[in-house]
Amino acid sequence: MFPQAAQYTTFQSVTNPYEADIDGVTFLGTAGQNVDDIHRYTGLKDSADIAQLTLESRHIAPTCPDTLGCYPFTEEDPFILRECPHIYFAGNQKKYNAKIVSGEQGQRTLVISVPKFIETKQVVLVNLKDLNCFPISVATLIGSSVMDGDQAEESEEDDEGGDDLPNVNIVPDEDMDE
């Protein structure tokens, strides 16, 4: 899937779902198929609401293997949540949404609907200290149809070296509720 990136020792592919601990903050995330499958068979529209339901039910993928394909586990269901993560996210969603969900025992989890990058050009940044998060839009200037003539000329001049990385604009999204 990542033929050029896989050659670097810094590239690390992971499972789906994936759980990680970063500076004492537990992340649990999926590529979003679990949320998409529930959306497909219910009237629920908001991806963060669906993710919240899977968190509260303590099961990441309640429709597996009935309507969502997975390996047929016979001994134990690996999708059952035994501990509450600090951050729970579902990727490849239509739009960004985030909310803090509080549990009955005082747990607090940031639930994030991460938008599909290929369509939205958005990534989500999370502050690990206070769990604030927001999406940002990332636009590549090289080869982009949004470049004006002056930028295109500068890019051609800058590209003479050939080994330079593309210029990237990172712009915080003004209206995060769209």
RONU-565331 format. One line per 2 residues: number of its first residue (from 0); their letters; for each residue z, y, x of C-alpha. Coordinates in steps of 0.05 Angstrom, whole numbers, plus 5000, padded with zeros to 4 digits. Layout:
N
NUM = A = Z/Y/X  ...
//
This chain:
178
0 = MF = 5000/5000/5000  5015/5047/5058
2 = PQ = 4968/5022/5114  4972/5084/5157
4 = AA = 5046/5100/5146  5068/5028/5158
6 = QY = 5049/5033/5232  5106/5082/5244
8 = TT = 5176/5054/5259  5206/5109/5216
10 = FQ = 5171/5082/5153  5216/5037/5112
12 = SV = 5192/5004/5048  5245/4984/4998
14 = TN = 5253/4941/4936  5246/4964/4864
16 = PY = 5299/4977/4840  5333/5003/4902
18 = EA = 5405/5022/4916  5427/5063/4976
20 = DI = 5488/5099/5001  5474/5166/5034
22 = DG = 5533/5205/5061  5580/5171/5011
24 = VT = 5534/5184/4952  5507/5121/4917
26 = FL = 5435/5125/4894  5405/5075/4846
28 = GT = 5332/5083/4827  5272/5050/4798
30 = AG = 5198/5064/4799  5205/5077/4725
32 = QN = 5176/5014/4693  5242/4999/4660
34 = VD = 5243/5067/4625  5168/5064/4608
36 = DI = 5177/4995/4576  5234/5018/4531
38 = HR = 5194/5080/4513  5135/5036/4493
40 = YT = 5176/4996/4443  5223/5049/4414
42 = GL = 5219/5118/4385  5256/5147/4444
44 = KD = 5217/5202/4478  5259/5231/4534
46 = SA = 5259/5191/4599  5328/5216/4620
48 = DI = 5357/5195/4552  5327/5125/4561
50 = AQ = 5354/5120/4632  5422/5142/4606
52 = LT = 5420/5086/4554  5406/5034/4608
54 = LE = 5463/5063/4650  5512/5061/4591
56 = SR = 5491/4991/4572  5502/4971/4646
58 = HI = 5434/4939/4650  5377/4971/4689
60 = AP = 5322/4931/4656  5344/4904/4589
62 = TC = 5273/4885/4569  5262/4839/4629
64 = PD = 5231/4788/4626  5212/4793/4552
66 = TL = 5165/4852/4555  5172/4875/4627
68 = GC = 5149/4825/4679  5197/4803/4733
70 = YP = 5217/4741/4772  5253/4692/4726
72 = FT = 5324/4693/4752  5362/4633/4725
74 = EE = 5430/4637/4759  5448/4710/4754
76 = DP = 5416/4773/4725  5407/4822/4784
78 = FI = 5396/4881/4737  5467/4883/4711
80 = LR = 5505/4943/4737  5572/4924/4767
82 = EC = 5588/4993/4795  5570/5062/4770
84 = PH = 5523/5100/4818  5531/5175/4832
86 = IY = 5456/5185/4822  5411/5143/4778
88 = FA = 5337/5159/4775  5272/5134/4745
90 = GN = 5208/5153/4780  5137/5163/4756
92 = QK = 5156/5198/4692  5116/5250/4653
94 = KY = 5164/5307/4668  5228/5326/4704
96 = NA = 5294/5323/4669  5365/5315/4694
98 = KI = 5434/5310/4664  5504/5292/4683
100 = VS = 5532/5232/4644  5607/5220/4642
102 = GE = 5635/5150/4632  5697/5127/4595
104 = QG = 5735/5118/4660  5718/5187/4688
106 = QR = 5654/5166/4725  5601/5220/4733
108 = TL = 5529/5202/4744  5470/5248/4754
110 = VI = 5412/5218/4714  5344/5242/4737
112 = SV = 5274/5233/4708  5229/5243/4769
114 = PK = 5159/5266/4751  5098/5227/4773
116 = FI = 5077/5262/4837  5003/5246/4833
118 = ET = 4999/5285/4767  5052/5339/4774
120 = KQ = 5056/5351/4850  5131/5355/4841
122 = VV = 5189/5325/4879  5262/5330/4862
124 = LV = 5314/5357/4911  5388/5338/4903
126 = NL = 5447/5373/4935  5493/5316/4955
128 = KD = 5555/5360/4956  5553/5383/4883
130 = LN = 5497/5339/4853  5456/5399/4832
132 = CF = 5383/5383/4830  5317/5416/4816
134 = PI = 5243/5401/4821  5196/5436/4869
136 = SV = 5121/5438/4868  5084/5418/4931
138 = AT = 5012/5441/4940  4969/5422/4999
140 = LI = 4923/5478/5021  4872/5438/5060
142 = GS = 4818/5412/5015  4850/5443/4954
144 = SV = 4809/5473/4898  4861/5529/4890
146 = MD = 4845/5559/4958  4812/5627/4958
148 = GD = 4758/5646/5007  4805/5677/5059
150 = QA = 4850/5617/5061  4791/5570/5066
152 = EE = 4764/5608/5127  4833/5607/5160
154 = SE = 4839/5532/5147  4772/5519/5179
156 = ED = 4791/5559/5240  4859/5525/5245
158 = DE = 4828/5456/5237  4789/5459/5302
160 = GG = 4844/5419/5338  4836/5362/5289
162 = DD = 4906/5334/5301  4944/5388/5264
164 = LP = 4983/5371/5202  4960/5403/5137
166 = NV = 4991/5468/5114  5039/5456/5056
168 = NI = 5066/5506/5006  5133/5490/4976
170 = VP = 5148/5532/4915  5211/5525/4872
172 = DE = 5192/5515/4800  5208/5576/4758
174 = DM = 5214/5541/4691  5247/5473/4699
176 = DE = 5250/5458/4625  5175/5450/4614
//
